[in-house]
Amino acid sequence: MVKAEKGACFCPKNRPGFRADAACCPECGLDAAMKKKLLAILKDDIGVGDVTGDLLLPEKCSASVVVKEDCIVAGLEEAVFLFRSQGVEATPLLKDGCAAKKGSPVLSLAGLNRKILAVERTALNVLGRMSGIAATCAVAKGIAGGGVMIALTRKTMPGFNLFEKKAACLAGVWPHRINLNSFVLLKDNHLPFFGSAFEAVAAARKKHGKKMLVEVEVETMQQAFDAARAKPDIIMLDNFSAKHARIAVKRLRPFFGGKIELSGGITLGNLRRYAMAKPDIISMGCLTHSTGWRDFSLRIEK
């Protein structure tokens, strides 16, 4: 198997100075909050009981989970946890973040038939969603090439945010903010409540100093230069065309020592043109809101 490139995660364990939840880093594994969410998702699916599974006489059996298309696998750790929570022996056959070929088994199971079948759909849904995001993120990284960090946005599924961010990390994509307390991001709807972009960044610096990452979203070059005077860590150029983004990055570099991010309307189709502007970061909502799932199936082996 070919290991997907990693290292873009700003987990505090790996990137001192950048604040983010430890859960955003695949090296950190499943934390208590993630396990609690997974159990809640499983409980929601089982409800008061599996009325179909209850028709079966309890019988020990084995099973395997197979990927039905080429992909970067993500969510194996989550699937293993779900099966083991119900007393099923679950053994991953490769690691999260690895490339898998169509037809490859990725997980081996052994336990009671009722328990395996009760967990089946939830586990496959988690695998499918996370692997879809990881695969799309890997494609985006390949299009952008080296020198540009691809990032997610907060356009994620409520309740599944941590897992989508983790999937991105497994493909080498920065998860950006995990939640609203990860770092300061002054967006277009915040700026009207300040006198200017400069004043907004200055207010964030006054409150947090250098202890927290401060990013500001701007929509014009005038706003960008105004914000740059307050020295944020990141200036996000939002909804610039690829042509104007290239001009803006070139003009901003001599006056701003922080990172420049491009965002807004960037897709896999136009990503290469935006990457040619040579920003530090490109964040893309389509990596989560428009990505497809990857298909997995469970096969009972009596």
Contacts in CASP RR format, 6 or more apart in sequence:
PFRMAT RR
TARGET T0000
AUTHOR 0000-0000-0000
METHOD contacts of the structure
MODEL  1
MVKAEKGACFCPKNRPGFRADAACCPECGLDAAMKKKLLAILKDDIGVGD
VTGDLLLPEKCSASVVVKEDCIVAGLEEAVFLFRSQGVEATPLLKDGCAA
KKGSPVLSLAGLNRKILAVERTALNVLGRMSGIAATCAVAKGIAGGGVMI
ALTRKTMPGFNLFEKKAACLAGVWPHRINLNSFVLLKDNHLPFFGSAFEA
VAAARKKHGKKMLVEVEVETMQQAFDAARAKPDIIMLDNFSAKHARIAVK
RLRPFFGGKIELSGGITLGNLRRYAMAKPDIISMGCLTHSTGWRDFSLRI
EK
1 94 0 8 1.000
1 95 0 8 1.000
1 98 0 8 1.000
1 99 0 8 1.000
1 100 0 8 1.000
2 98 0 8 1.000
2 99 0 8 1.000
3 95 0 8 1.000
3 97 0 8 1.000
3 98 0 8 1.000
3 99 0 8 1.000
4 72 0 8 1.000
4 97 0 8 1.000
4 98 0 8 1.000
4 99 0 8 1.000
4 134 0 8 1.000
4 138 0 8 1.000
4 170 0 8 1.000
4 171 0 8 1.000
4 172 0 8 1.000
5 141 0 8 1.000
5 171 0 8 1.000
5 172 0 8 1.000
6 26 0 8 1.000
6 97 0 8 1.000
6 169 0 8 1.000
6 170 0 8 1.000
6 171 0 8 1.000
6 172 0 8 1.000
7 14 0 8 1.000
7 169 0 8 1.000
7 172 0 8 1.000
8 149 0 8 1.000
8 150 0 8 1.000
8 151 0 8 1.000
8 169 0 8 1.000
8 172 0 8 1.000
8 173 0 8 1.000
8 174 0 8 1.000
9 15 0 8 1.000
9 20 0 8 1.000
9 24 0 8 1.000
9 25 0 8 1.000
9 26 0 8 1.000
9 27 0 8 1.000
9 169 0 8 1.000
9 172 0 8 1.000
9 174 0 8 1.000
9 175 0 8 1.000
10 18 0 8 1.000
10 19 0 8 1.000
10 20 0 8 1.000
10 24 0 8 1.000
10 174 0 8 1.000
10 175 0 8 1.000
11 20 0 8 1.000
11 22 0 8 1.000
11 24 0 8 1.000
11 25 0 8 1.000
11 27 0 8 1.000
11 28 0 8 1.000
12 18 0 8 1.000
12 19 0 8 1.000
12 20 0 8 1.000
12 22 0 8 1.000
13 22 0 8 1.000
13 25 0 8 1.000
13 27 0 8 1.000
13 28 0 8 1.000
14 25 0 8 1.000
14 27 0 8 1.000
17 213 0 8 1.000
18 183 0 8 1.000
18 213 0 8 1.000
19 182 0 8 1.000
19 183 0 8 1.000
19 212 0 8 1.000
19 213 0 8 1.000
20 175 0 8 1.000
20 177 0 8 1.000
20 178 0 8 1.000
20 182 0 8 1.000
20 183 0 8 1.000
21 162 0 8 1.000
21 178 0 8 1.000
21 179 0 8 1.000
21 182 0 8 1.000
22 28 0 8 1.000
22 31 0 8 1.000
23 29 0 8 1.000
23 30 0 8 1.000
23 31 0 8 1.000
23 33 0 8 1.000
23 34 0 8 1.000
23 162 0 8 1.000
23 165 0 8 1.000
23 166 0 8 1.000
23 178 0 8 1.000
24 162 0 8 1.000
24 165 0 8 1.000
24 166 0 8 1.000
24 169 0 8 1.000
24 175 0 8 1.000
24 178 0 8 1.000
25 169 0 8 1.000
26 96 0 8 1.000
26 97 0 8 1.000
26 166 0 8 1.000
26 169 0 8 1.000
26 170 0 8 1.000
29 77 0 8 1.000
30 38 0 8 1.000
30 77 0 8 1.000
30 78 0 8 1.000
30 81 0 8 1.000
33 162 0 8 1.000
34 78 0 8 1.000
34 162 0 8 1.000
34 163 0 8 1.000
35 81 0 8 1.000
37 159 0 8 1.000
37 160 0 8 1.000
37 162 0 8 1.000
37 163 0 8 1.000
38 78 0 8 1.000
38 81 0 8 1.000
38 82 0 8 1.000
38 85 0 8 1.000
38 126 0 8 1.000
39 85 0 8 1.000
41 122 0 8 1.000
41 126 0 8 1.000
42 82 0 8 1.000
42 85 0 8 1.000
42 86 0 8 1.000
42 119 0 8 1.000
42 122 0 8 1.000
45 121 0 8 1.000
45 122 0 8 1.000
46 118 0 8 1.000
49 118 0 8 1.000
50 114 0 8 1.000
50 117 0 8 1.000
50 118 0 8 1.000
52 117 0 8 1.000
53 113 0 8 1.000
53 114 0 8 1.000
53 117 0 8 1.000
53 118 0 8 1.000
54 114 0 8 1.000
56 113 0 8 1.000
56 114 0 8 1.000
56 117 0 8 1.000
58 112 0 8 1.000
58 113 0 8 1.000
58 114 0 8 1.000
59 112 0 8 1.000
59 113 0 8 1.000
59 302 0 8 1.000
60 110 0 8 1.000
60 111 0 8 1.000
60 112 0 8 1.000
60 113 0 8 1.000
61 110 0 8 1.000
61 111 0 8 1.000
61 112 0 8 1.000
61 113 0 8 1.000
61 116 0 8 1.000
61 300 0 8 1.000
61 301 0 8 1.000
61 302 0 8 1.000
62 108 0 8 1.000
62 109 0 8 1.000
62 110 0 8 1.000
62 111 0 8 1.000
62 300 0 8 1.000
62 301 0 8 1.000
62 302 0 8 1.000
63 108 0 8 1.000
63 109 0 8 1.000
63 110 0 8 1.000
63 116 0 8 1.000
63 298 0 8 1.000
63 299 0 8 1.000
63 300 0 8 1.000
63 301 0 8 1.000
64 105 0 8 1.000
64 107 0 8 1.000
64 108 0 8 1.000
64 109 0 8 1.000
64 298 0 8 1.000
64 299 0 8 1.000
64 301 0 8 1.000
65 79 0 8 1.000
65 105 0 8 1.000
65 106 0 8 1.000
65 107 0 8 1.000
65 109 0 8 1.000
65 123 0 8 1.000
65 124 0 8 1.000
65 127 0 8 1.000
65 296 0 8 1.000
65 297 0 8 1.000
65 298 0 8 1.000
65 299 0 8 1.000
66 103 0 8 1.000
66 104 0 8 1.000
66 105 0 8 1.000
66 106 0 8 1.000
66 296 0 8 1.000
66 297 0 8 1.000
66 298 0 8 1.000
66 299 0 8 1.000
67 73 0 8 1.000
67 100 0 8 1.000
67 101 0 8 1.000
67 102 0 8 1.000
67 103 0 8 1.000
67 104 0 8 1.000
67 106 0 8 1.000
67 131 0 8 1.000
67 294 0 8 1.000
67 295 0 8 1.000
67 296 0 8 1.000
68 102 0 8 1.000
68 103 0 8 1.000
68 294 0 8 1.000
68 295 0 8 1.000
68 296 0 8 1.000
68 297 0 8 1.000
69 102 0 8 1.000
69 294 0 8 1.000
69 295 0 8 1.000
70 99 0 8 1.000
70 100 0 8 1.000
70 101 0 8 1.000
70 102 0 8 1.000
71 99 0 8 1.000
71 100 0 8 1.000
71 131 0 8 1.000
71 132 0 8 1.000
71 134 0 8 1.000
71 135 0 8 1.000
71 294 0 8 1.000
72 97 0 8 1.000
72 98 0 8 1.000
72 99 0 8 1.000
72 100 0 8 1.000
72 131 0 8 1.000
72 132 0 8 1.000
72 134 0 8 1.000
72 135 0 8 1.000
72 137 0 8 1.000
72 138 0 8 1.000
72 170 0 8 1.000
72 171 0 8 1.000
73 94 0 8 1.000
73 96 0 8 1.000
73 97 0 8 1.000
73 98 0 8 1.000
73 99 0 8 1.000
73 100 0 8 1.000
73 106 0 8 1.000
73 127 0 8 1.000
73 131 0 8 1.000
73 134 0 8 1.000
74 96 0 8 1.000
74 97 0 8 1.000
74 127 0 8 1.000
74 130 0 8 1.000
74 131 0 8 1.000
74 132 0 8 1.000
74 133 0 8 1.000
74 134 0 8 1.000
74 166 0 8 1.000
74 167 0 8 1.000
74 170 0 8 1.000
74 171 0 8 1.000
75 96 0 8 1.000
75 126 0 8 1.000
75 127 0 8 1.000
75 128 0 8 1.000
75 130 0 8 1.000
75 131 0 8 1.000
75 163 0 8 1.000
75 166 0 8 1.000
75 167 0 8 1.000
76 92 0 8 1.000
76 94 0 8 1.000
76 95 0 8 1.000
76 96 0 8 1.000
76 106 0 8 1.000
76 107 0 8 1.000
76 127 0 8 1.000
77 92 0 8 1.000
77 96 0 8 1.000
78 123 0 8 1.000
78 126 0 8 1.000
78 127 0 8 1.000
78 130 0 8 1.000
78 163 0 8 1.000
79 90 0 8 1.000
79 107 0 8 1.000
79 123 0 8 1.000
79 124 0 8 1.000
79 126 0 8 1.000
79 127 0 8 1.000
80 90 0 8 1.000
80 91 0 8 1.000
80 92 0 8 1.000
80 107 0 8 1.000
82 119 0 8 1.000
82 122 0 8 1.000
82 123 0 8 1.000
82 126 0 8 1.000
83 89 0 8 1.000
83 90 0 8 1.000
83 107 0 8 1.000
83 109 0 8 1.000
83 115 0 8 1.000
83 116 0 8 1.000
83 119 0 8 1.000
83 123 0 8 1.000
84 90 0 8 1.000
85 119 0 8 1.000
86 115 0 8 1.000
86 118 0 8 1.000
86 119 0 8 1.000
87 111 0 8 1.000
87 112 0 8 1.000
87 115 0 8 1.000
88 109 0 8 1.000
88 110 0 8 1.000
88 111 0 8 1.000
88 112 0 8 1.000
88 115 0 8 1.000
88 116 0 8 1.000
88 119 0 8 1.000
89 109 0 8 1.000
89 110 0 8 1.000
89 111 0 8 1.000
90 107 0 8 1.000
90 108 0 8 1.000
90 109 0 8 1.000
91 107 0 8 1.000
91 108 0 8 1.000
91 109 0 8 1.000
92 106 0 8 1.000
92 107 0 8 1.000
93 104 0 8 1.000
93 105 0 8 1.000
93 106 0 8 1.000
93 107 0 8 1.000
93 108 0 8 1.000
94 100 0 8 1.000
94 104 0 8 1.000
94 106 0 8 1.000
96 170 0 8 1.000
97 134 0 8 1.000
97 170 0 8 1.000
97 171 0 8 1.000
100 106 0 8 1.000
106 127 0 8 1.000
106 296 0 8 1.000
109 116 0 8 1.000
109 298 0 8 1.000
113 300 0 8 1.000
116 298 0 8 1.000
116 300 0 8 1.000
120 298 0 8 1.000
123 298 0 8 1.000
124 296 0 8 1.000
124 297 0 8 1.000
124 298 0 8 1.000
126 163 0 8 1.000
127 294 0 8 1.000
127 296 0 8 1.000
128 293 0 8 1.000
128 294 0 8 1.000
128 295 0 8 1.000
128 296 0 8 1.000
129 157 0 8 1.000
129 160 0 8 1.000
129 163 0 8 1.000
129 164 0 8 1.000
129 167 0 8 1.000
129 293 0 8 1.000
130 163 0 8 1.000
130 164 0 8 1.000
130 166 0 8 1.000
130 167 0 8 1.000
130 170 0 8 1.000
131 167 0 8 1.000
131 293 0 8 1.000
131 294 0 8 1.000
131 296 0 8 1.000
132 167 0 8 1.000
132 291 0 8 1.000
132 292 0 8 1.000
132 293 0 8 1.000
132 294 0 8 1.000
133 164 0 8 1.000
133 167 0 8 1.000
133 168 0 8 1.000
133 171 0 8 1.000
133 287 0 8 1.000
133 288 0 8 1.000
133 291 0 8 1.000
134 167 0 8 1.000
134 168 0 8 1.000
134 170 0 8 1.000
134 171 0 8 1.000
135 171 0 8 1.000
135 291 0 8 1.000
135 294 0 8 1.000
136 268 0 8 1.000
136 286 0 8 1.000
136 287 0 8 1.000
136 291 0 8 1.000
136 292 0 8 1.000
137 150 0 8 1.000
137 152 0 8 1.000
137 167 0 8 1.000
137 168 0 8 1.000
137 171 0 8 1.000
137 172 0 8 1.000
137 173 0 8 1.000
137 287 0 8 1.000
138 171 0 8 1.000
138 172 0 8 1.000
139 268 0 8 1.000
140 150 0 8 1.000
140 173 0 8 1.000
140 268 0 8 1.000
140 271 0 8 1.000
140 284 0 8 1.000
140 287 0 8 1.000
141 150 0 8 1.000
141 171 0 8 1.000
141 172 0 8 1.000
141 173 0 8 1.000
143 268 0 8 1.000
143 269 0 8 1.000
143 271 0 8 1.000
143 272 0 8 1.000
143 275 0 8 1.000
144 150 0 8 1.000
144 271 0 8 1.000
144 272 0 8 1.000
144 275 0 8 1.000
144 282 0 8 1.000
145 275 0 8 1.000
148 275 0 8 1.000
148 278 0 8 1.000
148 279 0 8 1.000
148 280 0 8 1.000
148 281 0 8 1.000
148 282 0 8 1.000
149 173 0 8 1.000
149 174 0 8 1.000
149 280 0 8 1.000
149 281 0 8 1.000
149 282 0 8 1.000
150 172 0 8 1.000
150 173 0 8 1.000
150 174 0 8 1.000
150 281 0 8 1.000
150 282 0 8 1.000
150 283 0 8 1.000
150 284 0 8 1.000
150 287 0 8 1.000
151 173 0 8 1.000
151 174 0 8 1.000
151 175 0 8 1.000
151 176 0 8 1.000
151 261 0 8 1.000
151 281 0 8 1.000
151 282 0 8 1.000
151 283 0 8 1.000
151 284 0 8 1.000
152 164 0 8 1.000
152 165 0 8 1.000
152 168 0 8 1.000
152 173 0 8 1.000
152 174 0 8 1.000
152 175 0 8 1.000
152 176 0 8 1.000
152 283 0 8 1.000
152 284 0 8 1.000
152 285 0 8 1.000
152 287 0 8 1.000
152 288 0 8 1.000
153 176 0 8 1.000
153 263 0 8 1.000
153 283 0 8 1.000
153 284 0 8 1.000
153 285 0 8 1.000
153 287 0 8 1.000
153 288 0 8 1.000
154 161 0 8 1.000
154 176 0 8 1.000
154 177 0 8 1.000
155 285 0 8 1.000
155 288 0 8 1.000
155 289 0 8 1.000
156 164 0 8 1.000
156 165 0 8 1.000
156 288 0 8 1.000
157 164 0 8 1.000
157 288 0 8 1.000
161 178 0 8 1.000
161 179 0 8 1.000
162 178 0 8 1.000
164 288 0 8 1.000
165 175 0 8 1.000
165 178 0 8 1.000
166 175 0 8 1.000
168 174 0 8 1.000
168 175 0 8 1.000
168 287 0 8 1.000
168 288 0 8 1.000
169 175 0 8 1.000
173 287 0 8 1.000
174 281 0 8 1.000
176 182 0 8 1.000
176 283 0 8 1.000
177 183 0 8 1.000
177 185 0 8 1.000
182 213 0 8 1.000
183 212 0 8 1.000
183 213 0 8 1.000
183 214 0 8 1.000
183 215 0 8 1.000
184 204 0 8 1.000
184 208 0 8 1.000
184 212 0 8 1.000
184 213 0 8 1.000
184 214 0 8 1.000
184 215 0 8 1.000
185 215 0 8 1.000
185 216 0 8 1.000
185 217 0 8 1.000
185 236 0 8 1.000
186 194 0 8 1.000
186 197 0 8 1.000
186 200 0 8 1.000
186 201 0 8 1.000
186 204 0 8 1.000
186 214 0 8 1.000
186 215 0 8 1.000
186 216 0 8 1.000
186 217 0 8 1.000
186 232 0 8 1.000
187 217 0 8 1.000
188 217 0 8 1.000
188 219 0 8 1.000
188 238 0 8 1.000
190 200 0 8 1.000
191 197 0 8 1.000
191 200 0 8 1.000
191 216 0 8 1.000
191 217 0 8 1.000
191 223 0 8 1.000
194 200 0 8 1.000
194 203 0 8 1.000
196 226 0 8 1.000
197 216 0 8 1.000
197 218 0 8 1.000
197 223 0 8 1.000
197 224 0 8 1.000
197 226 0 8 1.000
197 227 0 8 1.000
197 230 0 8 1.000
198 226 0 8 1.000
198 227 0 8 1.000
198 229 0 8 1.000
198 230 0 8 1.000
199 230 0 8 1.000
200 216 0 8 1.000
200 227 0 8 1.000
200 230 0 8 1.000
201 214 0 8 1.000
201 216 0 8 1.000
201 227 0 8 1.000
201 230 0 8 1.000
201 231 0 8 1.000
201 232 0 8 1.000
202 230 0 8 1.000
204 212 0 8 1.000
204 214 0 8 1.000
204 232 0 8 1.000
205 214 0 8 1.000
205 230 0 8 1.000
205 231 0 8 1.000
208 214 0 8 1.000
213 233 0 8 1.000
213 234 0 8 1.000
214 232 0 8 1.000
214 233 0 8 1.000
214 234 0 8 1.000
215 232 0 8 1.000
215 233 0 8 1.000
215 234 0 8 1.000
215 235 0 8 1.000
215 236 0 8 1.000
215 261 0 8 1.000
216 227 0 8 1.000
216 232 0 8 1.000
216 234 0 8 1.000
216 235 0 8 1.000
216 236 0 8 1.000
217 236 0 8 1.000
217 238 0 8 1.000
217 263 0 8 1.000
218 224 0 8 1.000
218 226 0 8 1.000
218 227 0 8 1.000
218 235 0 8 1.000
218 236 0 8 1.000
218 237 0 8 1.000
218 238 0 8 1.000
219 238 0 8 1.000
219 239 0 8 1.000
221 248 0 8 1.000
221 251 0 8 1.000
221 252 0 8 1.000
224 235 0 8 1.000
224 237 0 8 1.000
224 248 0 8 1.000
224 252 0 8 1.000
224 256 0 8 1.000
225 252 0 8 1.000
225 255 0 8 1.000
227 235 0 8 1.000
228 235 0 8 1.000
228 252 0 8 1.000
228 255 0 8 1.000
228 256 0 8 1.000
231 257 0 8 1.000
231 258 0 8 1.000
232 258 0 8 1.000
233 258 0 8 1.000
233 259 0 8 1.000
234 258 0 8 1.000
234 259 0 8 1.000
234 260 0 8 1.000
234 261 0 8 1.000
234 280 0 8 1.000
234 281 0 8 1.000
235 252 0 8 1.000
235 256 0 8 1.000
235 258 0 8 1.000
235 259 0 8 1.000
235 260 0 8 1.000
235 261 0 8 1.000
236 261 0 8 1.000
236 262 0 8 1.000
236 263 0 8 1.000
236 283 0 8 1.000
237 245 0 8 1.000
237 248 0 8 1.000
237 249 0 8 1.000
237 260 0 8 1.000
237 261 0 8 1.000
237 262 0 8 1.000
237 263 0 8 1.000
237 279 0 8 1.000
238 263 0 8 1.000
238 264 0 8 1.000
239 263 0 8 1.000
239 264 0 8 1.000
239 265 0 8 1.000
240 248 0 8 1.000
240 262 0 8 1.000
242 270 0 8 1.000
242 273 0 8 1.000
242 274 0 8 1.000
242 276 0 8 1.000
242 277 0 8 1.000
245 262 0 8 1.000
245 274 0 8 1.000
245 277 0 8 1.000
245 279 0 8 1.000
246 276 0 8 1.000
246 277 0 8 1.000
246 278 0 8 1.000
248 277 0 8 1.000
249 260 0 8 1.000
249 262 0 8 1.000
249 277 0 8 1.000
249 278 0 8 1.000
249 279 0 8 1.000
252 260 0 8 1.000
253 260 0 8 1.000
258 280 0 8 1.000
259 280 0 8 1.000
259 281 0 8 1.000
260 279 0 8 1.000
260 280 0 8 1.000
260 281 0 8 1.000
261 279 0 8 1.000
261 280 0 8 1.000
261 281 0 8 1.000
261 282 0 8 1.000
261 283 0 8 1.000
262 274 0 8 1.000
262 277 0 8 1.000
262 279 0 8 1.000
262 281 0 8 1.000
262 282 0 8 1.000
262 283 0 8 1.000
263 282 0 8 1.000
263 283 0 8 1.000
263 284 0 8 1.000
264 283 0 8 1.000
264 285 0 8 1.000
265 286 0 8 1.000
266 274 0 8 1.000
266 282 0 8 1.000
266 283 0 8 1.000
266 284 0 8 1.000
266 285 0 8 1.000
266 286 0 8 1.000
267 284 0 8 1.000
267 286 0 8 1.000
267 290 0 8 1.000
268 286 0 8 1.000
271 282 0 8 1.000
271 284 0 8 1.000
274 282 0 8 1.000
275 282 0 8 1.000
END
